[in-house]
Amino acid sequence: MTESMAQDVPHNCGLYGGESYGDGELVFAYYVTGHGFGHATRVVEVARHLCAAGHEVYIVTGAPEFVFKRDIPSSRLHIRKVLLDSGAVQSDALTVDCQASLEQYYRTAVENREVLLALEVDWLKSIRANLVVSDIVPIACRAAARAGVPSICVSNFSWDFIYSEYVTVAGKHHQSIVWQIAEDYSNALFLIRLPGYSPMPAFRDVIDVPLVVRTARRSRQQVRKDLGVDEVVKVLLLNFGGQDARWSLKNENLPPGWLCWVCGAPAEQELGNKFMRMDRDSYVPDLLAASDCMLGKIGYGTFSEALSCKKAFIFVRRDHFNEEPFLRKMLELNRGGVEMNRRDFLSGRWGPYLERALVIKPTYAGSLDGGKVAATLLKNAARGEAYTIKPQSGARRLRDAIIFGFQLQAHPGRVDDIPDWYVPSRTRLDLLPEVKTNDIEVLKQQNGPLTREIQVDDFDILEGDLHGLADTALFLRTLARLDEEGDVRASDLAEKPQERERLAAGGLFRWEDDVVVARAPGRLDVMGGIADYSGSLVLQMPIKEACHVALQRSPPGKQRLWKHIMARHAAKGLGARPVVCIVSFGSDKVNRAPTFDMDISDFFDSSDEPITYEAAHKYFEHDASQKWAAYVAGTILVLMREIGVRFNDSMSILISSAVPEGKGVSSSAALEVATMSAIAAAYGLNISPRELAVLCQKVENHIVGTPCGVMDQMASACGEANKLLAMVCQQAEVQEHVNIPSHVQFWGIDSGIRHSVGGADYGSVRLGAFMGRRIIQAKASNILDRLQVSGTNGDADDADLHSLMQDAEEKYLCNIPPHRLEAHYTSSLPETMRGEEFTKVYGNHNDPFTKIIPSKSYTIQVPAAHPIYENFRVKSFAVLLTAAATDAQLEALGELMFQSHHSYSKCGLDSHGTNRLVALVRRMKQKAKPDTATLFGAKITGGGCGGTVCVIGRPGIESSSNIYEIQNSYKASTGHRPYVFEGSSMGAGKFKFLRVHRRSAST
C-alpha cells in the first residue's frame, strides 16, 4: 500500500525545521542518490556555494568521501555515509538490469521503510536542519515532511520516471514502487530543474536553473605540459563509469597521431601504449578541456561538462535509462554529439567517429552558473522566502500516462512538461522536421478528392498504383526532399542542425536507380485478441495508419556506404560485399538508434549456411538500442532459411511508420510485413499474402523472441479496407472478409499505457493457457482409461467418447466448446500451480515460444478458460454482424465486447487506463436516453496490459461527439489525451508495391 499524500508541507519555509537564522547560519541536509558520480559532482557545485556563504552542509551519500572533500575544503562540510536509494543496477557499463534495479530498490528503501524513516527523522531533528535538499532521493522528501522540515529537489530526472519503464519490462507487480516514489517526491516544496530534463510529473512546482557543472581550473597548455603531451597530438578522453576490465583498449583503436586518456580504468585492465591511465582523483573538467573530444556514455555529468567545455562528445547508448534521450537531444541541438554504435566501440573501430568529432563545432552558449543560482534559491527557501505557487486543483492522485513511449505517472488534469526543444515540428507522419504545411490538404487542393489519380511530381511510377492513398503520396514527397548528397557538413553550417536520421537517409539511395516502396497497415483487434494462440476465430480491422518501407537493391560496389562501414571493411581487408543499411524515422520517440547496418555475411556460419534463429536472436539482443533492427533485417534471414533465397546484392532501406508503438495496434507486424513485401518486390519473389504473414510471424517468434500469434501479421498482409478479417488461428486460415455494416463503426482509443506482447504478464497468461491445455489432455485420457477399466465404454454416448478422444489429443483449446469445459474439466484445472510441480506431473507444456520457470507460480484456470469462451463470443459476434440493423443487434455486439474485456481483466491483462476508458464508454451508453445511444461496447485489445481499447457504435456526429467527450474525461483524470484510431485501409497484399524512379531536375 502506498502512503497517503495528505501530508502537505506548508509553503512558509522559515517556520519549519530548526530555528530561523535570519541572515545567519543555516543547516542543510543534502541527500545524494547512489547512482553514479554525476550526481555527486553536481552536488559539489551547489554545496560549495552554500559552505562559502557560511552555512553547514551535511551530505548524505553512498559515494566516496574524497569526491566531496577534494573540491570543498571546508570544516562546514560534513559527510554521512548512508545509502537510501540504489539507482539503476547495471550488469555492465552499458546495460541496466531492470528486474534487479527494482528488487534492489525494494530491499534498500521499501523493505525497512518505516525504520529508515524513523532514523532519518531523528537525525534531521538532531542537526536542527533548516532545509532538506534531495538529488534525487525519494525517501528524503517523506522523512523531511515527517520531521517538519521543508524539502526541495534538485535534478534533471526523477526515479519514478526511470523506474516506470522497468515496470513495463519486469512486470507490473512492481508498480507500487513507482507510485510510492512519486508520492514521496510530492512532499517537496518545488523542484529546481536542471537543463536536459525529462518529464517529472510528481512535482507540483518547478524553477529552472542554468547548467550546474564543474568547470576547468587549469589551462589546456598546463594540463598537457604536466602530462607530457605535445600540443599537436590529438587526445581522446575515455570517460566511462563502471568500465569493464575486459574491454580491449589497443593502439589500433586510435588513428595515427592520437592518444587516449583513460578515466576510471580498472587496475587489471590492459592498455596499449597510446592509452594513459589517469589517477582516480583526476579532475575531469581539466582533462576534458585539454583534450580534443570525449568518448563515453551520456549522463548528466559527462553531458554538462562536454557542453561547458564545448567539446564533441562521442557516445555509446545505454540500455533502459530514460534520462539519456533528453540529454542526448540537447547535446545534439548544440552540435555536440556523435553516436558510436556498440559493435564498433567494442571492436575498436573508432576512427570514423574521431574524425567526425574533429569536424563538428559545439555551440552551447548558455550560462554555467547553475550551482550558484541553485544555492541562492535554497538559501532563500530555508530563510522562509515564499515563491509564487500555482495551486494544483483536485486531489493529487497518480495515474498511468505515457510521454514519447516512456511510461510515467501524472497528476490529474496536468499536461506533462516536455522540453520544447526535445521534438522538432513534424508532419503528422513524423517525417521531416521542416515540413510546415498539412501536406494532405495540399494534395487535396492539387488533385481534388483523394482518388487513384493522385499525382506525385517528383517520381515516375513505373509499376504499381497509389490506390488513392494520401499517406503513400506524402511518403513519396518525403523521399523527394531527402538531401541527394547526404552531406553532414551542410548540417554543420546550417542555422539549425538537422536530425541524424534525416542526414543518414539523405545519403541512402542512388537516385539514378529505381526504388521499391511497400506499405502495410496496423490493425485494430475487434474480437479475439490473445485467444489467437489457442486457435480462436479472430476479427481484425486494418487501420488507416501504416508503415512505409522504401528499398533499393544495389550491386555491392555501387551502394552508398557510411564511413564507419568502409572502415569496418578496411580493417578486415575486405573488398565490396553485400551490406544492409537501414534508417528509421521517428527514432527519438522510442529511444532507439536511428540507423543500423550489417554485412549480409553476418547471417552465414563458417560452413556458408544461414545461421540459426537462436544465433540471430543473440546477434540482435546484444545492443538494445539497435534491437529494433531484428524486425527488419530478420526478414532477410527468414527468407534465406525458409524459401532458400540467396542475397548477393546490397539493400538500402528507409522506414517511416505512422503506426504508433506500444499502443497494441501491431506496429511490429506492420513493420515486418512492409519490409518483407519490399524485399519480395525488389527480388521478384512470388509470395502470397498468407505465406508472407506466416514468414513474418517467424521473424517475431524466433529472431525477435516475442511469443505472439499470427493474427497481427495476417491482418496487416491480408486485410481489406472497411472489412474485418475473419481468421481461424489454426494453420492461419483466412475464413472470410466480413463487411462492416454501414450502421456500425469501430474506433480505437489509446490508453497511453505502453503495451508489450513481450511483457511478463502476457507471457504468464499464455503459459497458463498451454499448461491448462496439457492438464485437460491428461484429464480426458484419465476419463477414457477409467471407462475402459470399468468396462462401461458401451454405456457411454458415442459422441461423448469421440469428444474425449479428441480432447486427449487436442492441439487448440478453442476446439473445446464451453459446455464440455464445464462438464469435464473446470474442476480439474487448478487456480494456480508452481512450474516445478507442473513439469513433475505433466512434463512439457508444448509451447515452443515460452519457458516454464520452476520456482514461479502460474495462474491456470482463468487463462485456460478465456480462449474457450472468447472463441464462442467471436463466433457469435461474426454472426450478429450479418443480422438485421436494430438496436438489439448493437446491444448484443456491445455486450460481447464488454464480456471480452471482463475476461481479459480476470486474466490480469487489464490496466487502470483501459479499464477507465471502458468504464467511460459504459457510462456514456447508460446516460443516453432510450433509443438514442451511439456507443454500445468496448474492450481492451491485443495482448492487453495497456494499449488501445476498441469501441463499437453508430457512425455519425453524435458518436464522434461522445468519443471527443471520452477523450476530454480521460485527460482530466490522467493528464493524457488519448489518440483515436478511426478509419481503415487496405493490407499489404492489396496494395502490392510501387516501383518508382526519381525524375531529374531538368525534367
Protein Blocks (a to p, Z undefined) as FASTA:
>chain_A
ZZdfkbccdfblklgcjddehjmccdddddddfehjklmmmmmmmmmmmmmnopacdddd
fbdfklmmmmmccfkbccddddfbebjadfbfkbccfklmmmmmmmmmmmmmmmmmmmmm
mmmmmnopabdcddddfklmmmmmmnopacddddfbdfklmmmmmmmmnopklmmmmmmm
mmmmmmpmbdcddehiacdfkbmbdcdddddddddfbdfklmmmmnopafklccddddde
hiafkbccdfklpcghiacddehiafklccdfkbccddfklcfklmmmmmmbdcddddfk
lmmmmmmnopacdddddehiaklmmmmmmmmmnopaccddfklmmnopaklmmmmmmmpc
cfbfbdfklmmmmmmmmmmmmnopacdddddehjdddddddeehiacdddehiacdddfk
lpccddfkopafklmbdfklmmmmmnopadfkbccfkbccfbdceklpaklmmmmmmmmm
pcfklpaklmmmmmbdcdfklmmmmmmpcckbccddddddddddfbhpjmmmnopacddd
ddfbdcddddddddfklpccdfklmmmmmmnopacddddddddehklmnopafbdcddfk
lmpcfkopacdfklmmmmmmmpmklmmmmmmmmmmmmmmmmnopacfbdcddddddfbdg
hklnopmmmmmmmmmmmmmmmnopacdfklmmmmmmmmmmmmnopacdfklmmmmmmpce
hiacdddfehhiafbdcdddfkbccddddehiacdfkbmklmmmmmmmmmmmmmmmmmmm
mmmmmmmmnopmmmpcfklmmmmmmmmmofbfklpcfklmmmmmmmmmcfbdcfklmmmm
nopnhiakbccdfkbccdfklmmmmmmmmmmmmmmmmmmmmmccdfklmmmmmmmmmmmm
mmmmmnopacfklmmmmmmmmmmmmmpcehiafbfbdcdehjlniijddddddedjklmm
mmmmmmmmmmmmnopacdddedddddfklnopaddddddfkZZ
